[in-house]
């Protein structure tokens, strides 16, 4: 069997300001041709957010390794870029043919004149609140505690605010410490902090490394408290969804769908976990423990296009409410999404 090796988790909402800054010069009138169409042949470079890599991207590497893209005549190169903002900029400039970016970043990109369009979504965020203190086992119990996040205004900090709001708590009810990434895992294992916002693979790492007799448990998930929070989208230039290049995107979406089905088959758990371990550099035991959680959250949609109108519109409204996108420039759902690509890929 063919196997792939890669990891993913994602940085979504923080791409908003970065994309606004990068694309501020695009202006309202940027034409759709500003973003380069996919070339006439079947070569496609797809940008993936995360250096270090994030678990979300596993779906693309499984598709590559299993030949789901190649079988459809696509010559796909997967290119990791540091952030979703970098992916969005590269798609808009025509440097790459498409990529995955955070949905809030896609909203900001369209609002600043960008011409990318979502052809598929990975809707459910993977942020969760975890504790190594048995007394901190609910949202209410977090009051007065110190919580490790990434940075003020960054994705984990924003996720914490939404999760705390679900039980009536606000920013003043907790203290936060800016750690982020692997240092957060190390701080929990060492007992320097007791509560942190993590991704499922980070929680699995803590559970493997923590001293015997101590447990690390999930308190809540962002997806659980805000079902309409939309995570990331696979985008293409609008001009690439016309003519011959469009057929390549239909094939791309079909390949991603096949990859998702492969990942959801329990018989492939160890293979997919090995893929994730290869690019996360985490032990296979960690990625094998984390994968079912990603799947159960619905990060990779099994049957739909992952572009639910209510969820995307909720994210647009959130960007306006946060002041990241002026209301008069906010895109509509129909500006941002082309559901016909998925429909053609699946015959629905």
N, C-alpha and C positions, 0 to 999 in steps of 0.2 A: 504494500500500500504506500501511496505517496503521503508524506507528512510535511507540515510546515512548522516553523519555529518563530514565535513572536509573542509579545505581551501587550495588554492594553487596559486602560482605565481612563480617564480623560480629564482635560482641563477645559471646561466649557465657558462659564459666564465671564471669566476674566478676559476672554478674547475681545469683549465688546469694546472697551476703551482703546485697546491696542489697534483693533481694526479701524476704529474711527480715526485715530491718529494717522495710521498708515495711508488710509484712503481719502483723507479729507480733501486732497487735491483733485479727486476724481470729479467732484461737482455733480449737480443734479442731472446735467445733460449728457453724462458719459454714455456713449452709444454702446449698443450690445456688441459691436465688433471690437470694443476695447479688450474684451476677453477673447483669447484666441480659440477658434474652433479646434476640435480634435482633427488631426491630420487625416488626409484622404485614405492612408493605409490604416492598418489595424494597430499601430503603436499607440499606447496610452501610458502616460506617467501620472500616477495618482498620489497626491500628497497625503501623508498621515501625520496627525499632530502628536508631539511627544518625544522630546529628547531630554531625559531618558524616556524610553517608549512606554506607552500606556496599554492596558489590557484590552481596551475596546477594539484595538486594531487587529486582534487575533483573527477576526472574521475575514479580513483581507488576506492575511498570510496563509490561512487555511485554504482559501480559494486559489491562491497562487500555487501552493505546494500540491494540492490535490488535482490541479490542472483544470479547474472549473472555468477559468478564463481562457486558457489556451485551447480547450476543447471547442470553444466558440470562435476560434480564429483571432483572438485578441493577444497581442504581445504587450503584456502589462508590466510596467516597472513601478514598484512601490517605493516611494521616496519619503523617509521620515524627515520632518521639519520640526523646529523647536516648539512652536505653538500653533494653535488654530489660526491666529492672526497671520502667521507666516504662510500657512497653507492658502488662506483666502487671498492674500496679496499675490501669491504665485499663480493662482488660477486666474485672477483678474488680469494679470499682465500677459497671460498666455504662455508663461514659462512652463506650466504643467497643464494637463488636460482636465483635471478635476481633483477632488479631495474631500476629506472629512473635516468639518469645522463645527464648533459649538453653535447651537441654534441661536443664542443671543448674539454671537459674532456675525452670523449670517444676516440677522435682522439689521445690525449696524452697518454691514457691508452694503446691503440694498439701500439703506437710508442715505448713504453717502454717494450714491450713484453707481454702485457696483452692479454688474449684470449677471451674477451667478444665480442659478436656480436649483432648488433641491429636487432630486429625483428619487431619493429614498431617505428614511430617517432611522436613527437608532435612539428611540424616544426616552427611555427610562434612565435617569441619572443613577450613578452607582455610589453616591456618598451615603455614609452611615455614621451614626454616633455610637461609639463603643466605650466600655469601661472595664477596668481591671479591679474595681472596688465593688464587692458584692452588695454594698449598701446603696450604690448608685445604679439602680436597675430600672429607672423610669425617667421620663422627661422631667417630671416635677422634682425628682431627686438631684437633678443637675444644678438646681438653684444654689448660688453661692460658691460653686466649684470653679476650678480653673480648667479650661478646655484648650487642648492643642489644636491649632488650625494652621493654615499656610501663611497668610498675611491679610492685613486689613483690606477688605474689598475683593479679595481673591476667592476662587470658587468654594473652597472648604469653609471659609468664613461666612460667605453668603448662604451656603447650605445650612450651616449651624443656625443662622438667624431664622431661616424658614422652619427648621425643625423645632426650635425653642418656641416659636410663635404658636405652634400647634397646641401647646399646653399653657398658653398665656404668659410666657416668659419673654423678656426683651433683652437687649444688649447689656443693660445695667444689672441684670440679674446674675451674670456670670463674669468671670475674668477670662481673658484669652491670652495665650502665649503663641507667638508666631514661630512655628518650627517647620512643618511641611515636609512631605516626602519621607525618605528613609530615616531621617533624624527623629521623626515622630514615632516611628516603630521602635527605634532604639530607646527613646525616652520612656515609652510605655513598658518596655521589657525591663528597663533599669529601675522602674518605679518612680521616676522623676515627675511624671504626670499620671493621673488616674483616668482621665477622660480625654478622648480625641475624636476628631472627624477623620474617617479613614475610607479607603476603598476595600472591597471584599478581599483582594489579594493581600493587602496590607494587614487586615485583621487576621487572615490565615497565617501570615508570617509571625505576628505577635503570639498567636496561639501555639505555634511550633517552638518559639524561642523562650517563652516565659518560663520562669522557674516552677518546678513541680509544686502543686498545692495552690497555685494562683491561676485564676481563669480570666480570660478576656471574652466579654460577651457583647453582643449587639444590643443596643437600647432601642434604636429606631432607624428607619431609613428615610431619606428625602423623598423617594418615590412613594413611600407609604403615606406620608403626611401631605404631599402635594402631587396627586396623580396626574395633574395637567402640566407639571414642569417638564419641558421638552429638552432633551440632552444635546444631541448632535445630528447633523445632516450630511449626506453625501451630495456634493454639489457639482454641477457642470456649468460652463458658460452657456448663456441662453442661446448664443449663435451656434453652439455645437449640437443643439437639439433639433436641428433642421437638416434635411438632405441626408447624404450618406453617413455623415458623422453620427447622426441620431441612432442609426442601427447599431453602432458600436456601444452606445449607452444602453440600448435595450439589452444587448448581450451582456454588458457589464452587470446590470441589475439582475439578470437571470443567473449569472455566475455567483453573485453575492447571495441570492436566495438559495442556491444549491449548497453553498458553504454553510449557511445558517442551519439548513436541514441536517447536514453532516454533523455539525457541532452538537445538535440536540439529540442525536442518537446515542444512548448510553453506552453502546458498544464501542464508541470512539472516544470515550472520556480520557483514557490514558494517552491516546495519540494527540488529541487536541491539547491536553495539559503539557505534553512534551513540546509542542509547538510554542506555547506560551512561555514555558521555562527557558526555551532557547533564546528568546530575545529579552526577557525580563531579568535573566540571570538568577532567577529564584529557583529553589529546589523544585523538582517535579511534584514532591509531596505538597508543597504550598499551592502551586497552580492547580493541582488536582482537587484540592480542598476548596479553592476559590471558584472554580469554573461553575459548579452547580448553582452557586449564589448569583453569579452574573446571569445565568440562564433563567433562573426563577424570577429575577427582577424584570425580565423581558427586555433586556438591553438590545438584543438582536431580535426583531419581530419575526415570529414564525410564519404568519399567514398574511399579514397586511403590509402596506408600504411604510408604516412607521411615521406617517405624515398626517396624523389626525388633525382635522381642522381646528377643533376646540383647543387642542394642546398648543399648536403653533400660534394661534391667535392669542392665547394666554401668555405666551412668551413675548409676543410683540407688545402686548399691553404692559407687561412687566418692564420691558425696556423703556417704554415711554414713562411709566410711573417712577422709575428709578432716575429719570433725567438723562439717560444715556442716548436716547433718540428723540428728537423733537417730534411732537405729535403730527405736525403738518408734513413731515418727511417720512413718517413711519410707513413701511410697506404693508400691503394687504397680503392675506394668505395667497391669493391668486397671483400676486407679484412674485412671491417667493417659491411657489411649488408648481411642478408639472407632473401631475399624477398619471398622465397618459403613458409615460415611459414604463412605469411599473405595470400598468394595464397591458401594454403590448408584450412585456416580458413574461407575463403570467397568463395571458389570454383572458383576463377578467375585464 
